[in-house]
């Protein structure tokens, strides 16, 4: 069948003439939750796995990394798979036609051949394909979990964190108790961040993290607006630094960088 045909008619080989891979069928009429063609016991098994991943994840990014590890996704397919998941999360109905149109709208030339390439590179998928589960089915579960368990900022909304608990950890409490509040803001910020392990970061990251904290902690700064205007790259750098420190002193907790800085400003 030609690629121009409708989604309902398309049947493509993932890896033609290969003994390792069976054919994958892109059939957008199949719905993950409602189709009788899908083994619900297998779906429950997948969701059990995903629920375990959610409990271990501080963010959607962490969650996806665990899924890729579980699927044994080869490195050469990670980039395209990430963009496919992003597109799938933005469409109202998860069909390959909709995903492909969304990708094209954002300038990503990822087509049905690439879909099959990704499926080939998910080494653990072949076991599920024997049970009638395709890559598109997995994608639908991923997005279901994204919508149910992660907030708009990408954090795990099921993890309820207590800022007062974090600030009460003896190590961090000692940092604040030894802080000379009479100093200029920049000196106070530098002391706190150095105590949190800033010096272990590469110089370029240290400069960015310090600059973000200095600007955010100014009394006149609207921290929420400030974070909304930051680049994704800057947010990731600061949040990664912060939560690496939090994991050291309070492993079961996670906090958003925005809430942490709001709380910290009131204390310094």
Phi, psi and omega in degrees: 000138183285155181292339182286346183294166181292163183301327184293335186259356189276132174219112185240149174278131177293318186213089189300136178061028179253140178280342186274336187234134174272171179286151177247139182249120173272103183230098186286357175282344181280124176253133187302319187273330192251343186289136176286347182283344182262134179287111185294334176293321177293318178300318179296323178297316178297317182291329175297317176300312183295323178296322175296320179296321179299316182297334182266356189254133174272339183213166176298325178299317176299318181301313180296320178301320180291324177294316179299320179294319180295319179283349184057056181284126177295150184301326184287354179251352186299313183302309181294320181297319179300318180289325177296316178296319179299315180295319180298327180285350183256352182262152182289320178236128185276094172234158181294324177303313181294319179298313182296321178294321178295318178300316180297321180300328180263014175077019180258115182271075179241117187242194185293328176296321178292324176304314180293325177298316178299314180300322177300321187274001173266091190296330181277349183291331184299326178294324180283329179297328177295339179259011175091010181261129181251173179301319181298326177295317178298316180301319180296323178292319179303312182291325175301315180291324177301314183289329184273334190237353182232137183277183185296333178278356178091005179272156178288108184286349179275343179273108180270116183252154183239107182299322181297327178294318179296314183289344180270353177301131186312317183298313182287325177299322179294323177301313183289324180292328180272001181285129175275100185288352178279348182286167175295153183305315183299323179291321178295317180297316180298317180298314182295312182293322176297322178292339179270002177101019182301323184295344178280348182275155174302151184306315182298319178291323179301317180297316181295314182297317180295318180295318179299313182295318180299315180291317183293325186274359174297139183304332184270355184278130170277102189298321180298314179294322179301315180290326180296331182269350179289154175287157178301320181300316180294319179297319180296315181300313183290315181296322179297313178302313183297310186284339170295320177292316181299320180298330180289321186261338184209073190306331185274357185254159169216149179221156174275145180300322181299311181293323179300313182293323176300315181292317182296319181301324179290342185259348182246000000 
